[in-house]
């Protein structure tokens, strides 16, 4: 018996949703506005949506440019630090070789 109630509830809910959607669509189609007015409203809405999309794109593009600039700066800083590190290690190695050469000459 509970299966009948579940199916019945589903059918009633589905019918209600279909009726609501149909009513909305018919309301838009048969609204007191003329076809010209309806097309004008649709056009205005499309333009507004397009403008919002363009603004959103421009905002995202600006943020991306900022992010790219920061990445470039950080990369440059990292490369400079790495270059300094390598130069220091090269100097240390060179000094150790000189010291080793001097010690080798002093023993002879």
Secondary structure in CASP SS format (residue, H / E / C, confidence):
PFRMAT SS
TARGET T0000
AUTHOR 0000-0000-0000
METHOD secondary structure of the structure
MODEL  1
X C 1.00
X H 1.00
X H 1.00
X H 1.00
X H 1.00
X H 1.00
X H 1.00
X H 1.00
X H 1.00
X H 1.00
X H 1.00
X H 1.00
X H 1.00
X H 1.00
X H 1.00
X H 1.00
X H 1.00
X H 1.00
X H 1.00
X H 1.00
X H 1.00
X H 1.00
X H 1.00
X H 1.00
X H 1.00
X H 1.00
X H 1.00
X H 1.00
X H 1.00
X C 1.00
X C 1.00
X C 1.00
X C 1.00
X C 1.00
X H 1.00
X H 1.00
X H 1.00
X H 1.00
X H 1.00
X H 1.00
X H 1.00
X H 1.00
X H 1.00
X H 1.00
X H 1.00
X H 1.00
X H 1.00
X H 1.00
X H 1.00
X H 1.00
X H 1.00
X H 1.00
X H 1.00
X H 1.00
X H 1.00
X H 1.00
X H 1.00
X H 1.00
X H 1.00
X H 1.00
X H 1.00
X H 1.00
X H 1.00
X H 1.00
X H 1.00
X H 1.00
X H 1.00
X H 1.00
X H 1.00
X H 1.00
X H 1.00
X H 1.00
X H 1.00
X H 1.00
X H 1.00
X H 1.00
X H 1.00
X H 1.00
X H 1.00
X H 1.00
X H 1.00
X H 1.00
X H 1.00
X H 1.00
X H 1.00
X H 1.00
X H 1.00
X H 1.00
X H 1.00
X H 1.00
X H 1.00
X H 1.00
X H 1.00
X H 1.00
X H 1.00
X H 1.00
X H 1.00
X H 1.00
X H 1.00
X H 1.00
X H 1.00
X H 1.00
X H 1.00
X H 1.00
X H 1.00
X H 1.00
X H 1.00
X C 1.00
END
